[in-house]
Amino acid sequence: MKVSSEFSKYAQHYGSYNVVQNMVADRLLLNVKSKPQTILDLGCGSGALVKRIDWEYKRFVGVDFAKGMLELHPKADNIECLFGDFNDDELFKELSHYKFDYILSASALQWADDLGAVFSSLQSFNAPFSFAIFTANTFKTLNETAGLEPLLRSSQEIEALAKEHLNSYAMEIVEYRLEFESTQEIFRYIKRSGVSGSRALLSYKETKRLMQEYPTNSLEFEVAFIYSR
């Protein structure tokens, strides 16, 4: 298992609180060596992946459980947006009627209730894949400073599930770090980026204390990239 690192300085002029997710989407597509024609994007959001695909394809199917995100997703004759939740078996029954020659998922599968079951369902499509999954070391310093348990699975847990449920894959761990001008900017980013999911991390009083005690001007993110060999 390879481990890499990337560092960036966060700046407001990016115009987005999805800086890391965009970096992840770029790296995920580097693992796609072919030019697949029928593509599934699980947890497609507002279309970070489809916007980055630079080859012509016949059909792109994006799935997300957030209708607001699907409304923002690019639309075209060869792009289909499906409302669905990968925690619901009914979604995979519906998708079984499709034939995909590549499966993508960027910055979404960390929210799977049963990641092993999702891996098994995706493996059943017999298509090459490339997944990016945030791990427990995301916000590591913040969690340790605040005394919080990690919200996400560790890279070791993810790898164990991949070994059990996926065939012929490679895994790479990439560590990202964003530097900020102030702790206030850090916590504004956390609130607006969506990386922490729906969990209310701390009360107002606890957040204020943490902002005073937070020992660095940066945030860490760790992502497991899992892709077909």
PyMOL commands that set and color helices and strands:
alter all, ss='L'
color gray80, all
select helices_A, chain A and resi 12-14+19-30+67-72+89-95+109-111+115-123+140-146+155-165+183-193+204-213
alter helices_A, ss='H'
color red, helices_A
select strands_A, chain A and resi 2-9+38-42+59-64+79-83+102-106+129-134+169-179+218-228
alter strands_A, ss='S'
color yellow, strands_A
deselect
rebuild
show_as cartoon
